[in-house]
Each structure stands twice: as C-alpha cells, then as structure tokens.
Amino acid sequence: MIKLAKGILLSAAGASVVSLAILLFRAQPSAPFETTDLRILFVFLFSVFAIASISMLLIALPVTLVLSKVKLERPWAYPTLGFLTGCAVSLLFAELPLNGSEWLEVAMVGGMAGAVAGQIWWTAYRRDVSAERMA
C-alpha cells in the first residue's frame, strides 16, 4: 500500500513539475523567474498536483487493473495512455474559450505531463509489481 501511494504521489509530482516548467518557459523564454510571482507558481503547482493525483486515482488505477488483467502491461503502455489521458484532462480543465492553436497547445502540455506521469508510474510502481506476477 505504501508503494502504491509512493507511485501515485511521484507520478503526480512529475506531472506537476513538467507542467510548471512548460508554463514558465512558454510564458517567458528569456527569464522565466524574474517577473513571476512565486505565490502564483505555488498555487499553480498545487492545483496541477491535485488534478494529477485525482487523475491517478480515478483513471490510472482502473487502467492499471485492466492492463494487468489482460496481461498488457508494457513499458510503453503507461506513457502512451498517460499522454492521451493528459491531453483529455488538460482540455477538460482549460479556461474556455480556446481559439485556434490554443487547443493543441493545452492538449500537448497535458499530454507531456501525462506521459511523464505514466513513465514514473511504470518505473516507480508497476514494473516491479508486473515482474513479480510474471515470475
């Protein structure tokens, strides 16, 4: 149970850090920390962490259960599904209306964060559990 919680928290933290890094360097590529209020960054980081944690509980755990039942747990499965889920979740929580290429930008930020969360989930939790079941 502790390993499960560690996997969820590490995955959510990874997604949060990736989202924050993209936000910072997308907003001000020359000097991201000079004019940014740190309180806003912490609120953003906490918000993304909360959304990512809830997504891990509501989406990643059921997907993990399905993948383990049908024996399709592979190193590529979790980052791929994380990317797709991240795209969908980021669009769900986006400020509407989005115009033109904003849809793609928002989806890609969520997708990259989801892919990182999926990779961390595989590395921190599922790889060992999957190997134990196969043995």
Contacts in CASP RR format, 6 or more apart in sequence:
PFRMAT RR
TARGET T0000
AUTHOR 0000-0000-0000
METHOD contacts of the structure
MODEL  1
MIKLAKGILLSAAGASVVSLAILLFRAQPSAPFETTDLRILFVFLFSVFA
IASISMLLIALPVTLVLSKVKLERPWAYPTLGFLTGCAVSLLFAELPLNG
SEWLEVAMVGGMAGAVAGQIWWTAYRRDVSAERMA
3 125 0 8 1.000
3 128 0 8 1.000
3 129 0 8 1.000
4 125 0 8 1.000
6 124 0 8 1.000
6 125 0 8 1.000
7 120 0 8 1.000
7 121 0 8 1.000
7 124 0 8 1.000
7 125 0 8 1.000
8 53 0 8 1.000
8 56 0 8 1.000
8 57 0 8 1.000
8 60 0 8 1.000
8 121 0 8 1.000
8 125 0 8 1.000
9 53 0 8 1.000
10 120 0 8 1.000
10 124 0 8 1.000
11 52 0 8 1.000
11 56 0 8 1.000
11 60 0 8 1.000
11 117 0 8 1.000
11 118 0 8 1.000
11 120 0 8 1.000
11 121 0 8 1.000
11 124 0 8 1.000
12 49 0 8 1.000
12 52 0 8 1.000
12 53 0 8 1.000
12 55 0 8 1.000
12 56 0 8 1.000
12 117 0 8 1.000
13 49 0 8 1.000
13 52 0 8 1.000
14 52 0 8 1.000
14 113 0 8 1.000
14 116 0 8 1.000
14 117 0 8 1.000
14 120 0 8 1.000
15 48 0 8 1.000
15 49 0 8 1.000
15 52 0 8 1.000
15 110 0 8 1.000
15 113 0 8 1.000
15 114 0 8 1.000
15 116 0 8 1.000
15 117 0 8 1.000
16 45 0 8 1.000
16 48 0 8 1.000
16 49 0 8 1.000
16 52 0 8 1.000
16 113 0 8 1.000
17 45 0 8 1.000
18 112 0 8 1.000
18 113 0 8 1.000
18 114 0 8 1.000
18 116 0 8 1.000
19 44 0 8 1.000
19 48 0 8 1.000
19 109 0 8 1.000
19 110 0 8 1.000
19 113 0 8 1.000
20 41 0 8 1.000
20 44 0 8 1.000
20 45 0 8 1.000
20 48 0 8 1.000
22 109 0 8 1.000
22 112 0 8 1.000
22 113 0 8 1.000
23 44 0 8 1.000
23 109 0 8 1.000
24 32 0 8 1.000
24 33 0 8 1.000
24 36 0 8 1.000
24 41 0 8 1.000
25 32 0 8 1.000
26 105 0 8 1.000
26 109 0 8 1.000
27 36 0 8 1.000
28 34 0 8 1.000
28 35 0 8 1.000
28 36 0 8 1.000
48 113 0 8 1.000
51 89 0 8 1.000
51 93 0 8 1.000
52 113 0 8 1.000
52 114 0 8 1.000
52 117 0 8 1.000
55 85 0 8 1.000
55 86 0 8 1.000
55 89 0 8 1.000
55 117 0 8 1.000
56 117 0 8 1.000
56 121 0 8 1.000
59 85 0 8 1.000
59 89 0 8 1.000
60 82 0 8 1.000
60 85 0 8 1.000
60 117 0 8 1.000
60 118 0 8 1.000
60 121 0 8 1.000
63 81 0 8 1.000
63 85 0 8 1.000
64 73 0 8 1.000
64 121 0 8 1.000
64 126 0 8 1.000
67 73 0 8 1.000
67 77 0 8 1.000
68 130 0 8 1.000
68 133 0 8 1.000
73 126 0 8 1.000
73 130 0 8 1.000
75 122 0 8 1.000
75 127 0 8 1.000
77 122 0 8 1.000
78 118 0 8 1.000
78 119 0 8 1.000
78 121 0 8 1.000
78 122 0 8 1.000
78 126 0 8 1.000
79 114 0 8 1.000
79 115 0 8 1.000
79 116 0 8 1.000
79 118 0 8 1.000
79 119 0 8 1.000
79 122 0 8 1.000
80 115 0 8 1.000
81 118 0 8 1.000
82 111 0 8 1.000
82 114 0 8 1.000
82 115 0 8 1.000
82 117 0 8 1.000
82 118 0 8 1.000
83 111 0 8 1.000
83 112 0 8 1.000
83 114 0 8 1.000
83 115 0 8 1.000
84 111 0 8 1.000
85 111 0 8 1.000
85 114 0 8 1.000
86 107 0 8 1.000
86 110 0 8 1.000
86 111 0 8 1.000
86 113 0 8 1.000
86 114 0 8 1.000
86 115 0 8 1.000
86 117 0 8 1.000
87 107 0 8 1.000
87 108 0 8 1.000
87 110 0 8 1.000
87 111 0 8 1.000
89 110 0 8 1.000
90 106 0 8 1.000
90 107 0 8 1.000
90 109 0 8 1.000
90 110 0 8 1.000
90 111 0 8 1.000
90 113 0 8 1.000
91 98 0 8 1.000
91 103 0 8 1.000
91 106 0 8 1.000
91 107 0 8 1.000
94 106 0 8 1.000
98 106 0 8 1.000
END
